[in-house]
Amino acid sequence: MLKDKEKVTDMASYTPRRNPKTNLAMIREYMNRHYNEPLSIKQLAQMANISPKYFVDLFKKTYGQSAMDYLTDLRINRAKRYLAESGERLRDIALKVGYSDEFYFSRKFKKEVGVSPSDFARNFKKRIVACSSSVTGQLLALNVMPAAAPLDPKWTPYYYNAYRTQIKFHLKLTDPYTSRPFEANLDEMVRLRPDAIIGTDRLRSSEKTKLMDMAASFFVPTENVGWRDQLRMIARFLDREDQAELWIQQYERRAQSAREQIGAVLGTDNILVLRIYGQRIHAYWNRGLEDVLHRDLKLKAAFRPERFYNVQLTPEQLAELSPDRILLAVCPEATSRAYWLALQHTAAWRQLKAVRNRHVYLITSDPWFEYSAVAILRMLDEALLLFTGNCPNAFPDRTHGDA
């Protein structure tokens, strides 16, 4: 807690400016550092030099949620980290995150997270193994931190950078369709002695048998099953149905807000997703793109021959499609990157409507090629940032707080 004199000095540094949004960003930063103190709309509006009503409306319009909801997110996120890592008493944790009443804090935590603080701490410490990055994304949405999961700084940078210290055992990233089967991780898992193992139905039969011999196991169906139902299935296996429904409800609200904001900017513009691999351009579409861009954001696709595809396009075909906006994924290897650099200097590329209007947006395989609750939410927020410049960046961090 800061002393009164320190508070005055810190608040005085927020000199009002003419642009209310600039003031708002400074207030949001102030909230990030003073979430453990009593904060009111009146106080924050005064610091932003605008009326309380205008502050409430502007904050929600800019960040996609109310200031008090954002403050709650900050407090709950920090509480999760204390519960998972500190072992402190509930009363002390409540005080550290801004709640003077531990019973009110417990009720608030359960409302926001779906489980009580004690249940969260207990489940957090179970030794659960995730056999793929998509399973990791589903577990995090359920507020379950796997004890072991595939992590790679190149192919799963988000999970690696955010959770590599919390996920104690780093498994090898494997592919059931290549010479790198998941079986390579079995020795490491035996030493871990897991309480439960969650994989997908893409694992080999021999691997599934060995995993089931090791611990209670569940294999998520991947064909024709959406991420919501996958999340519910895992939640039933772990007895966390309430958390699954809470995540889905919060996502739907987030999607509606993003749909309205993006729709106001894009209007009737269509979208083409391109993927550069080697010296070729492909029209690309996968399950995550279908769910986020088509189902949730209601955007029009410039190219839809079938549901999921990876179709090579010639420069002439690309010009004929004439997309209004392009999402572009460039494979992170030398040939693809060199081709992309050369492509930008060709007349055919420069004459595309989306290129002329500067409506080409670079995306990466992480999260756009993963299919999980966390990945889908990250895609939604990235789309909002790319198309509108707005980045709420609050709901994704509800999983386990700041990394």
TIPA-841257 format. One line per 2 residues: their letters; for each residue x, y, z of N, C-alpha, C. Coordinates in steps of 0.02 Angstrom, whole numbers, plus 50000, padded with zeros to 5 digits. Example, Ala and Ser with C-alpha at 12.3 -4.5 7.8 and 13.67 -1.06 7.14 Angstrom:
<atoms>
AS	50660/49716/50390/50615/49775/50390/50660/49835/50390  50642/49888/50354/50684/49947/50357/50645/50002/50394
</atoms>
This chain:
<atoms>
ML	50042/49940/50000/50000/50000/50000/50044/50063/50000  50024/50112/49961/50061/50174/49961/50038/50219/50018
KD	50084/50259/50042/50066/50308/50092/50029/50365/50057  49990/50405/50097/49949/50459/50067/49992/50506/50026
KE	50051/50524/50052/50094/50571/50017/50115/50542/49950  50129/50476/49949/50150/50445/49886/50094/50443/49836
KV	50032/50433/49861/49974/50431/49817/49965/50499/49783  49968/50551/49821/49959/50618/49794/50010/50633/49741
TD	50073/50615/49755/50126/50626/49706/50112/50588/49642  50091/50523/49650/50080/50482/49591/50021/50508/49551
MA	49966/50525/49584/49907/50550/49549/49922/50617/49517  49964/50656/49547/49979/50722/49519/50016/50716/49453
SY	50048/50658/49443/50086/50649/49381/50040/50641/49321  49975/50628/49334/49929/50620/49279/49900/50688/49260
TP	49940/50727/49226/49918/50794/49205/49866/50788/49150  49806/50818/49158/49755/50813/49107/49779/50840/49040
RR	49759/50804/48987/49775/50826/48920/49711/50838/48881  49718/50866/48823/49659/50883/48784/49624/50822/48757
NP	49660/50770/48740/49631/50710/48712/49606/50664/48767  49540/50654/48774/49515/50611/48829/49541/50540/48826
KT	49552/50514/48765/49576/50445/48759/49647/50438/48785  49687/50491/48776/49755/50490/48803/49751/50488/48879
NL	49708/50529/48908/49698/50527/48980/49674/50459/49003  49629/50429/48963/49601/50364/48981/49655/50310/48984
AM	49701/50311/48936/49756/50263/48937/49799/50270/49000  49808/50332/49021/49848/50345/49081/49810/50321/49143
IR	49745/50330/49144/49705/50307/49200/49706/50231/49204  49701/50198/49146/49703/50125/49144/49770/50100/49171
EY	49824/50134/49154/49889/50115/49180/49892/50126/49256  49860/50180/49279/49857/50193/49351/49820/50136/49386
MN	49765/50113/49356/49726/50057/49384/49769/49994/49387  49810/49983/49336/49853/49924/49334/49900/49922/49394
RH	49921/49981/49418/49970/49983/49472/49939/49995/49541  49875/50015/49542/49843/50030/49606/49777/49992/49615
YN	49773/49932/49585/49712/49892/49590/49696/49872/49661  49747/49871/49706/49737/49850/49775/49711/49906/49820
EP	49699/49965/49790/49674/50022/49829/49600/50035/49813  49565/50070/49858/49495/50088/49843/49494/50137/49784
LS	49460/50118/49730/49454/50161/49671/49381/50168/49652  49361/50229/49637/49291/50242/49619/49288/50276/49551
IK	49230/50272/49520/49219/50305/49455/49229/50380/49462  49204/50409/49515/49212/50481/49526/49285/50501/49528
QL	49325/50463/49566/49396/50478/49573/49432/50471/49506  49419/50417/49470/49452/50405/49406/49432/50457/49354
AQ	49368/50477/49355/49345/50528/49307/49378/50595/49321  49386/50611/49385/49420/50674/49402/49492/50673/49378
MA	49525/50616/49385/49595/50611/49363/49600/50618/49287  49547/50596/49251/49547/50601/49178/49521/50669/49154
NI	49498/50709/49202/49473/50776/49187/49411/50774/49142  49368/50725/49153/49304/50721/49117/49249/50703/49166
SP	49187/50708/49146/49131/50694/49191/49126/50619/49203  49099/50598/49260/49092/50526/49274/49053/50489/49220
KY	48998/50519/49196/48957/50485/49145/48997/50475/49080  49033/50528/49059/49073/50523/48998/49130/50472/49008
FV	49159/50471/49068/49212/50423/49082/49187/50352/49075  49128/50338/49104/49098/50270/49101/49088/50249/49028
DL	49057/50294/48989/49041/50278/48919/49105/50271/48877  49152/50316/48887/49213/50315/48846/49256/50254/48862
FK	49261/50236/48926/49302/50179/48945/49274/50115/48914  49208/50106/48917/49178/50045/48889/49184/50044/48814
KT	49175/50101/48782/49181/50104/48709/49253/50089/48687  49301/50114/48724/49371/50106/48705/49398/50037/48720
YG	49380/50008/48778/49411/49945/48800/49363/49885/48800  49299/49896/48782/49254/49840/48776/49225/49815/48841
QS	49238/49848/48896/49210/49829/48961/49211/49890/49007  49172/49888/49060/49170/49945/49105/49234/49949/49146
AM	49246/50008/49174/49306/50018/49215/49305/49973/49277  49246/49965/49307/49242/49923/49367/49251/49849/49350
DY	49227/49828/49292/49240/49759/49271/49314/49749/49257  49346/49799/49229/49418/49794/49216/49456/49790/49283
LT	49435/49830/49331/49467/49828/49397/49457/49759/49429  49398/49730/49422/49385/49663/49448/49431/49613/49415
DL	49439/49618/49349/49484/49573/49313/49555/49577/49342  49579/49638/49353/49646/49646/49380/49653/49612/49447
RI	49604/49623/49490/49607/49595/49558/49603/49519/49558  49557/49492/49518/49549/49420/49516/49610/49386/49485
NR	49639/49417/49434/49699/49389/49403/49756/49383/49454  49766/49437/49492/49819/49435/49543/49804/49384/49597
AK	49741/49379/49615/49721/49331/49667/49737/49260/49644  49726/49245/49579/49741/49179/49553/49814/49162/49562
RY	49856/49210/49549/49928/49197/49554/49947/49184/49627  49919/49224/49673/49934/49213/49744/49910/49143/49766
LA	49849/49125/49744/49821/49060/49763/49863/49003/49736  49888/49011/49675/49925/48958/49643/49997/48952/49668
ES	50026/49008/49688/50098/49009/49699/50120/49024/49770  50078/49059/49810/50105/49085/49873/50090/49042/49933
GE	50032/49009/49935/50013/48971/49994/49992/49015/50053  49979/49079/50041/49959/49126/50094/49886/49114/50114
RL	49867/49140/50172/49799/49134/50196/49752/49175/50151  49689/49152/50147/49640/49185/50104/49630/49258/50125
RD	49631/49271/50190/49621/49339/50214/49677/49385/50189  49739/49360/50191/49795/49401/50169/49793/49413/50093
IA	49773/49362/50056/49768/49370/49983/49714/49421/49966  49657/49417/50000/49603/49464/49988/49626/49536/49997
LK	49662/49548/50051/49688/49616/50065/49738/49638/50012  49780/49592/49989/49830/49610/49940/49801/49630/49873
VG	49741/49605/49857/49712/49621/49792/49655/49671/49797  49647/49702/49856/49600/49757/49861/49533/49743/49893
YS	49525/49685/49927/49462/49668/49960/49473/49664/50035  49440/49706/50072/49448/49706/50145/49409/49650/50179
DE	49359/49623/50144/49316/49570/50172/49331/49505/50135  49360/49456/50170/49380/49394/50137/49319/49354/50113
FY	49262/49362/50148/49201/49325/50127/49171/49355/50063  49173/49421/50058/49151/49453/49996/49198/49433/49939
FS	49262/49432/49954/49312/49412/49904/49298/49341/49879  49282/49295/49925/49268/49226/49905/49208/49222/49859
RK	49154/49259/49877/49094/49259/49836/49109/49289/49767  49146/49343/49766/49163/49376/49703/49206/49331/49660
FK	49255/49298/49690/49300/49253/49653/49260/49197/49621  49215/49166/49659/49176/49111/49631/49130/49134/49575
KE	49102/49193/49582/49059/49220/49529/49099/49231/49465  49160/49257/49471/49200/49274/49412/49236/49213/49382
VG	49257/49167/49424/49299/49112/49401/49260/49047/49393  49206/49039/49431/49166/48978/49427/49180/48927/49481
VS	49233/48938/49520/49250/48894/49576/49272/48938/49634  49271/48910/49694/49293/48948/49753/49369/48955/49752
PS	49396/49003/49790/49469/49010/49793/49504/48946/49816  49476/48911/49865/49508/48850/49890/49508/48795/49837
DF	49451/48789/49800/49448/48738/49747/49496/48756/49691  49502/48820/49675/49548/48841/49623/49619/48822/49641
AR	49640/48836/49703/49708/48821/49724/49720/48745/49723  49670/48707/49744/49678/48634/49747/49684/48604/49676
NF	49641/48625/49630/49643/48599/49562/49704/48623/49524  49726/48682/49540/49784/48711/49505/49845/48667/49515
KK	49849/48635/49573/49909/48598/49590/49906/48524/49573  49851/48502/49541/49848/48433/49519/49897/48421/49462
RI	49923/48362/49458/49971/48345/49406/49934/48320/49345  49916/48366/49302/49879/48350/49241/49925/48360/49181
VA	49926/48312/49136/49968/48316/49076/49925/48334/49016  49947/48384/48978/49917/48401/48914/49961/48373/48858
CS	49931/48335/48813/49970/48302/48761/49978/48343/48697  49947/48402/48694/49953/48444/48635/49942/48517/48655
SS	49963/48563/48613/49954/48634/48628/49880/48652/48629  49839/48619/48588/49767/48634/48589/49736/48614/48655
VT	49759/48558/48683/49734/48537/48749/49756/48587/48802  49817/48612/48796/49841/48664/48843/49794/48724/48842
GQ	49774/48745/48781/49729/48802/48775/49660/48789/48805  49638/48727/48803/49573/48710/48835/49579/48709/48911
LL	49635/48681/48936/49644/48677/49008/49650/48746/49040  49686/48791/49007/49694/48859/49034/49627/48894/49038
AL	49583/48881/48990/49516/48911/48993/49476/48886/49053  49493/48827/49077/49460/48798/49136/49497/48815/49200
NV	49547/48860/49195/49588/48878/49253/49625/48818/49282  49648/48775/49237/49689/48717/49257/49757/48726/49224
MP	49809/48730/49264/49876/48735/49238/49907/48665/49233  49921/48642/49172/49950/48574/49166/50019/48571/49198
AA	50033/48515/49228/50100/48505/49256/50150/48490/49201  50126/48462/49145/50168/48447/49088/50130/48462/49024
AP	50165/48489/48974/50133/48505/48910/50187/48517/48858  50172/48506/48794/50220/48521/48741/50232/48596/48737
LD	50295/48617/48742/50313/48688/48738/50372/48696/48690  50368/48747/48649/50422/48760/48601/50424/48835/48588
PK	50483/48866/48595/50487/48939/48586/50470/48963/48516  50476/48919/48466/50461/48938/48397/50389/48925/48378
WT	50364/48864/48394/50298/48845/48370/50242/48858/48419  50257/48864/48483/50206/48883/48533/50232/48941/48575
PY	50249/48998/48544/50281/49053/48582/50237/49081/48637  50171/49083/48627/50128/49112/48678/50131/49071/48742
YY	50120/49005/48736/50122/48962/48795/50192/48959/48825  50242/48958/48782/50311/48953/48806/50330/49016/48846
NA	50316/49074/48818/50336/49137/48852/50294/49151/48913  50229/49135/48910/50184/49152/48965/50186/49101/49022
YR	50198/49037/49007/50188/48985/49058/50246/48937/49068  50303/48951/49037/50357/48902/49042/50382/48891/49114
TQ	50374/48941/49157/50396/48932/49227/50343/48897/49269  50280/48903/49247/50225/48872/49285/50212/48801/49263
IK	50224/48786/49199/50220/48717/49175/50289/48685/49188  50292/48644/49237/50357/48620/49262/50392/48572/49214
FH	50354/48531/49179/50384/48481/49135/50368/48498/49063  50419/48512/49024/50411/48531/48954/50418/48470/48909
LK	50363/48450/48879/50364/48393/48834/50385/48413/48764  50405/48365/48724/50424/48378/48655/50362/48389/48612
LT	50366/48438/48568/50311/48450/48521/50314/48395/48468  50260/48357/48461/50261/48299/48417/50205/48303/48366
DP	50208/48258/48317/50158/48257/48264/50143/48184/48249  50079/48162/48258/50063/48091/48247/50070/48069/48175
YT	50074/48117/48128/50077/48099/48058/50149/48098/48031  50198/48108/48075/50268/48107/48053/50306/48055/48094
SR	50372/48058/48089/50414/48011/48126/50425/48033/48198  50387/48085/48221/50395/48109/48290/50332/48094/48330
PF	50320/48032/48348/50259/48016/48386/50262/48042/48458  50203/48046/48490/50200/48069/48559/50235/48021/48606
EA	50245/47960/48584/50275/47909/48625/50344/47930/48651  50376/47977/48616/50441/48002/48638/50438/48036/48706
NL	50377/48055/48728/50370/48090/48793/50353/48043/48851  50342/47979/48837/50316/47934/48888/50362/47926/48948
DE	50426/47922/48937/50473/47913/48993/50470/47972/49041  50467/48032/49013/50462/48093/49054/50398/48092/49095
MV	50343/48069/49064/50279/48068/49098/50277/48017/49154  50310/47961/49145/50313/47910/49197/50344/47939/49260
RL	50398/47976/49252/50431/48007/49310/50386/48058/49344  50343/48091/49307/50298/48141/49335/50244/48110/49378
RP	50222/48049/49363/50167/48016/49398/50104/48059/49397  50075/48070/49338/50018/48116/49332/49955/48088/49365
DA	49911/48135/49385/49845/48116/49411/49795/48105/49354  49805/48141/49299/49761/48134/49241/49798/48154/49179
II	49778/48126/49122/49809/48141/49057/49754/48158/49007  49764/48212/48970/49715/48232/48919/49751/48240/48853
GT	49727/48203/48803/49754/48207/48736/49698/48215/48686  49712/48199/48623/49660/48201/48571/49655/48132/48539
DR	49602/48122/48499/49593/48058/48467/49642/48047/48409  49687/48096/48397/49737/48088/48345/49798/48049/48369
LR	49802/48035/48433/49856/47994/48458/49849/47923/48431  49905/47889/48424/49904/47820/48401/49874/47774/48454
SS	49846/47719/48432/49814/47671/48478/49863/47646/48531  49924/47633/48509/49975/47608/48557/49991/47661/48609
EK	49992/47725/48588/50006/47779/48635/49949/47787/48684  49887/47783/48660/49829/47789/48704/49830/47734/48757
TK	49846/47673/48737/49848/47617/48784/49899/47629/48840  49958/47653/48821/50010/47666/48871/49991/47723/48917
LM	49958/47774/48890/49936/47830/48932/49882/47808/48981  49835/47767/48959/49782/47743/49003/49809/47698/49058
DM	49863/47662/49044/49895/47621/49095/49930/47665/49148  49947/47726/49128/49985/47771/49172/49940/47810/49220
AA	49881/47832/49195/49836/47874/49236/49768/47878/49202  49719/47904/49238/49653/47916/49208/49662/47961/49147
SF	49636/47941/49090/49649/47978/49028/49584/47993/48991  49586/48048/48954/49530/48067/48911/49558/48092/48845
FV	49528/48070/48790/49551/48088/48724/49496/48126/48688  49509/48190/48675/49459/48235/48648/49447/48219/48574
PT	49384/48210/48553/49370/48201/48481/49383/48266/48444  49414/48261/48385/49433/48321/48348/49392/48333/48285
EN	49365/48279/48255/49327/48287/48193/49255/48306/48207  49233/48361/48176/49163/48383/48179/49140/48399/48250
VG	49187/48416/48294/49169/48438/48362/49200/48506/48374  49159/48557/48387/49183/48625/48396/49219/48633/48463
WR	49255/48689/48468/49295/48700/48529/49251/48706/48591  49190/48731/48584/49146/48737/48642/49129/48669/48670
DQ	49110/48623/48626/49093/48555/48649/49156/48518/48673  49212/48529/48641/49274/48499/48666/49289/48523/48737
LR	49280/48588/48748/49292/48617/48814/49245/48586/48866  49182/48577/48848/49133/48547/48894/49151/48475/48910
MI	49175/48438/48860/49194/48368/48872/49252/48363/48921  49303/48405/48911/49360/48405/48957/49338/48426/49027
AR	49292/48475/49029/49267/48500/49093/49230/48445/49131  49192/48404/49096/49157/48348/49129/49207/48298/49156
FL	49260/48285/49119/49311/48238/49141/49345/48263/49205  49354/48329/49210/49388/48358/49268/49340/48386/49320
DR	49275/48376/49310/49224/48402/49356/49228/48478/49362  49231/48512/49305/49234/48585/49304/49185/48615/49254
ED	49125/48586/49252/49074/48609/49204/49056/48682/49213  49052/48706/49274/49033/48776/49286/49084/48823/49255
QA	49148/48806/49261/49200/48849/49233/49196/48850/49157  49180/48794/49126/49173/48792/49053/49117/48837/49030
EL	49060/48833/49063/49003/48874/49042/49017/48948/49054  49052/48964/49108/49069/49034/49121/49115/49061/49067
WI	49164/49022/49047/49210/49044/48994/49171/49056/48929  49128/49010/48911/49090/49016/48849/49045/49077/48850
QQ	49011/49088/48906/48968/49146/48912/49007/49211/48905  49065/49214/48937/49106/49274/48932/49132/49284/48861
YE	49150/49229/48828/49173/49234/48759/49118/49260/48714  49057/49236/48722/49002/49258/48679/48990/49333/48686
RR	48995/49358/48748/48987/49430/48758/49043/49468/48723  49103/49441/48729/49161/49472/48697/49153/49472/48621
AQ	49129/49417/48594/49121/49411/48522/49068/49461/48497  49015/49469/48533/48963/49517/48513/48991/49588/48510
SA	49030/49607/48562/49060/49673/48563/49108/49683/48505  49150/49632/48492/49198/49637/48437/49162/49640/48370
RE	49109/49602/48363/49071/49601/48300/49043/49671/48285  49017/49704/48335/48990/49771/48325/49044/49821/48307
QI	49101/49817/48342/49155/49865/48329/49187/49854/48260  49199/49791/48242/49229/49776/48177/49181/49790/48120
GA	49117/49774/48131/49068/49786/48079/49062/49860/48062  49070/49903/48113/49066/49975/48101/49123/49999/48058
VL	49180/49965/48060/49239/49985/48021/49239/49953/47952  49224/49888/47948/49230/49852/47885/49170/49859/47839
GT	49110/49868/47868/49051/49873/47827/49040/49809/47787  49039/49814/47720/49027/49756/47677/49092/49727/47648
DN	49150/49750/47671/49213/49725/47645/49219/49649/47654  49249/49616/47604/49261/49544/47611/49334/49531/47631
IL	49346/49470/47655/49411/49451/47683/49439/49391/47644  49502/49394/47629/49537/49337/47599/49596/49320/47644
VL	49601/49257/47665/49657/49235/47705/49707/49200/47659  49768/49224/47658/49820/49195/47616/49876/49165/47659
RI	49908/49114/47632/49964/49081/47665/50020/49073/47615  50079/49099/47632/50137/49091/47588/50180/49034/47615
YG	50190/48984/47573/50234/48929/47591/50281/48916/47533  50345/48920/47544/50393/48914/47489/50384/48973/47442
QR	50378/48958/47378/50368/49011/47328/50298/49008/47299  50251/48994/47343/50181/48987/47321/50135/49024/47369
IH	50080/49049/47339/50027/49082/47378/49967/49036/47380  49939/49027/47439/49880/48985/47447/49823/49024/47479
AY	49762/49013/47455/49703/49035/47492/49694/48984/47548  49686/49008/47609/49688/48964/47667/49626/48975/47711
WN	49602/48919/47740/49544/48923/47785/49546/48863/47831  49537/48874/47896/49537/48818/47943/49479/48826/47992
RG	49475/48782/48041/49417/48783/48087/49415/48846/48129  49473/48868/48152/49474/48928/48193/49453/48989/48154
LE	49476/48996/48091/49456/49051/48049/49381/49049/48035  49356/48989/48024/49284/48980/48012/49244/49005/48072
DV	49265/48983/48132/49227/49001/48192/49232/49075/48208  49292/49104/48204/49301/49173/48225/49277/49222/48171
LH	49303/49214/48110/49288/49264/48057/49217/49256/48030  49196/49195/48018/49130/49185/47987/49074/49180/48038
RD	49080/49134/48086/49026/49122/48133/49018/49179/48184  49073/49200/48214/49068/49248/48270/49068/49321/48247
LK	49110/49337/48198/49115/49407/48175/49072/49421/48114  49044/49369/48083/48999/49377/48025/49032/49412/47967
LK	49097/49400/47955/49132/49432/47900/49123/49391/47836  49125/49425/47780/49117/49392/47715/49184/49368/47689
AA	49186/49306/47666/49247/49279/47638/49248/49291/47563  49306/49310/47537/49312/49323/47465/49320/49258/47426
FR	49336/49204/47460/49350/49140/47427/49326/49084/47472  49275/49046/47452/49248/48992/47493/49227/48932/47450
PE	49274/48897/47420/49254/48839/47380/49230/48780/47422  49255/48775/47483/49234/48724/47530/49249/48748/47600
RF	49232/48709/47651/49237/48734/47720/49309/48748/47740  49354/48699/47733/49424/48709/47751/49467/48694/47689
YN	49517/48734/47678/49556/48725/47617/49624/48756/47622  49668/48736/47575/49735/48764/47567/49749/48759/47492
VQ	49722/48807/47454/49720/48804/47381/49770/48853/47351  49814/48827/47309/49863/48871/47277/49828/48919/47229
LT	49851/48983/47229/49824/49034/47184/49880/49062/47141  49864/49076/47078/49910/49112/47035/49900/49187/47046
PE	49948/49229/47028/49937/49301/47034/49875/49324/46996  49860/49292/46939/49801/49311/46901/49736/49295/46938
QL	49735/49237/46970/49676/49218/47009/49667/49264/47069  49722/49283/47100/49719/49329/47156/49692/49397/47135
AE	49714/49420/47077/49690/49484/47051/49616/49480/47035  49593/49422/47009/49523/49413/46992/49479/49414/47054
LS	49503/49385/47109/49465/49386/47171/49458/49457/47199  49509/49497/47190/49509/49568/47210/49481/49578/47281
PD	49513/49548/47331/49487/49553/47400/49492/49624/47427  49444/49642/47471/49446/49708/47503/49499/49709/47558
RI	49507/49653/47593/49556/49650/47647/49588/49581/47647  49652/49578/47665/49690/49516/47664/49721/49503/47732
LL	49712/49443/47758/49750/49418/47815/49803/49372/47786  49866/49384/47803/49922/49348/47771/49966/49314/47822
AV	49975/49248/47814/50021/49209/47856/50080/49188/47813  50140/49206/47835/50201/49187/47800/50237/49134/47842
CP	50249/49076/47813/50283/49023/47850/50353/49047/47872  50372/49033/47933/50435/49060/47960/50497/49021/47940
EA	50507/49012/47875/50569/48981/47852/50596/49023/47794  50659/49014/47777/50695/49060/47733/50664/49069/47665
TS	50644/49015/47633/50617/49020/47565/50552/49060/47564  50508/49046/47611/50444/49082/47615/50454/49156/47629
RA	50498/49171/47675/50511/49241/47692/50542/49279/47634  50588/49246/47598/50619/49279/47540/50567/49291/47485
YW	50523/49243/47475/50470/49252/47424/50424/49309/47442  50407/49315/47506/50363/49369/47529/50396/49437/47517
LA	50460/49443/47532/50495/49506/47521/50496/49525/47447  50506/49475/47404/50507/49489/47332/50437/49505/47306
LQ	50386/49470/47332/50318/49481/47310/50295/49553/47319  50317/49583/47374/50295/49652/47389/50317/49702/47337
HT	50366/49684/47296/50391/49731/47246/50363/49717/47176  50319/49667/47170/50291/49651/47104/50231/49695/47089
AA	50220/49709/47025/50163/49751/47005/50097/49716/47020  50095/49649/47010/50033/49612/47022/50010/49619/47094
WR	50057/49617/47141/50039/49624/47212/50019/49696/47228  50057/49742/47204/50044/49813/47220/49978/49838/47192
QL	49954/49807/47138/49892/49830/47107/49829/49802/47140  49837/49755/47187/49779/49728/47222/49745/49783/47263
KA	49680/49782/47263/49641/49833/47299/49661/49836/47373  49666/49778/47405/49683/49777/47477/49752/49806/47489
VR	49799/49794/47443/49866/49820/47451/49867/49896/47441  49832/49919/47390/49829/49991/47377/49799/50029/47436
NR	49750/49999/47468/49716/50031/47524/49749/50017/47591  49806/49982/47590/49843/49964/47650/49800/49923/47698
HV	49765/49876/47670/49722/49831/47708/49748/49759/47706  49813/49752/47713/49845/49686/47719/49870/49679/47790
YL	49851/49625/47824/49866/49616/47895/49905/49551/47903  49965/49554/47931/50005/49494/47942/49981/49458/48005
IT	49973/49393/47999/49954/49351/48056/50006/49295/48062  50008/49262/48119/50055/49208/48131/50018/49143/48145
SD	50054/49087/48139/50022/49022/48151/49997/49017/48223  50031/49050/48269/50009/49054/48338/49978/49122/48350
PW	49910/49128/48358/49863/49074/48372/49821/49050/48313  49830/49077/48253/49781/49068/48199/49777/48997/48172
FE	49826/48954/48187/49822/48885/48162/49807/48836/48219  49796/48861/48279/49778/48817/48335/49703/48819/48345
YS	49676/48765/48375/49604/48762/48387/49591/48744/48460  49579/48795/48501/49563/48786/48571/49527/48849/48595
AV	49500/48846/48655/49464/48903/48682/49509/48965/48688  49569/48956/48714/49615/49013/48722/49637/49039/48654
AI	49652/48995/48607/49674/49017/48540/49619/49055/48505  49557/49031/48510/49501/49065/48477/49492/49134/48506
LR	49498/49141/48572/49490/49206/48603/49547/49253/48582  49607/49227/48576/49663/49269/48554/49653/49291/48482
ML	49625/49247/48439/49610/49267/48371/49559/49324/48370  49508/49318/48411/49456/49369/48414/49486/49437/48433
DE	49528/49437/48484/49558/49500/48506/49608/49527/48455  49645/49482/48421/49691/49504/48369/49653/49535/48311
AL	49596/49505/48292/49555/49532/48238/49530/49601/48257  49510/49610/48319/49486/49675/48342/49542/49727/48338
LL	49602/49707/48358/49659/49752/48355/49678/49769/48283  49681/49719/48239/49701/49730/48170/49652/49775/48133
FT	49588/49763/48142/49538/49799/48102/49516/49866/48132  49521/49874/48198/49497/49936/48229/49551/49974/48267
GN	49605/49941/48286/49655/49973/48327/49641/49968/48401  49582/49940/48419/49563/49932/48489/49587/49864/48515
CP	49618/49864/48573/49642/49801/48602/49625/49800/48676  49568/49770/48695/49548/49768/48765/49599/49731/48809
NA	49625/49674/48785/49679/49639/48820/49663/49627/48893  49600/49612/48909/49584/49598/48978/49561/49526/48987
FP	49514/49504/48945/49486/49437/48954/49536/49382/48945  49583/49386/48894/49631/49332/48887/49671/49320/48950
DR	49688/49373/48986/49730/49367/49045/49691/49342/49106  49625/49332/49097/49587/49307/49154/49607/49236/49170
TH	49643/49204/49125/49660/49134/49136/49704/49126/49199  49761/49158/49198/49806/49151/49255/49844/49215/49270
GD	49816/49271/49252/49849/49334/49267/49908/49347/49223  49947/49396/49240/50004/49415/49199/50058/49362/49205
A	50094/49354/49150/50148/49305/49151/50213/49338/49172
</atoms>
